Amino acid sequence: MAKEQTTARPATGGAALRQHVTDAIGEATFTELAESGYSRLSMEAVARRAGVGKAALYRRWSSKEEMLTELIRQAVRDTLPPIPDTGALRTDLRQLLDTFREQLSNATVRKIGAALFAEAHHNESLAEVLRTTVAAPRRDNAHTVLRAAIGRGELPADLDLELASDLLIAPLGFRILVLSGDSDDTYLETLTTALEAALKAAAPA
């Protein structure tokens, strides 16, 4: 007899309710963080904004730090972009920058991004989650794009991948999160040209 196939079913009943509450808490946490900053963020304020009792938070997390780091992991895991694979360095770079711009331009990200990285200097748990969950996967994506360009002969074989990743990620992040500057298509085209030239010159002397 053929084995009966099973398919995943959406959560129902108590499981669906718990997920709904967790989603509401996540949205409330990031909104509260954007409005009040990390130092003024409290479990009480999040519970009030989410429309739940404090017990709903404390059943899940023991502190605001644990709550925030877990919610960041969850949010970032669900939004990791695909890796560009156009067959050419320039178009890969442009797609990568388009994706970075889309994510960094999110209103909540713009409000909380710089504050979280600043707080991470004083909070090792937060620093660790930002390194491993936010930064590392995006640097891995950049490494994949760079290695593909090396394989095609567009970039030198001895390219410093860490320096090259800094070049790819830092300028747009600084412009959007720190300067709140414009990042329209004209800017991205100019940045793509500059990055392409810089990467080709980034091999060790």
Secondary structure, DSSP 8 states (H G I E B T S, - for coil): ------------HHHHHHHHHHHHHHHHHHHHHHHH-TTT--HHHHHHHHTS-HHHHHTT-SSHHHHHHHHHHHHHHTT-------SSHHHHHHHHHHHHHHHHTSHHHHHHHHHHHHHTTT-HHHHHHIIIIIIHHHHHHHHHHHHHHHHTTSS-TT--HHHHHHHHHHHHHIIIIIS-----HHHHHHHHHHHHHHHHT-S--
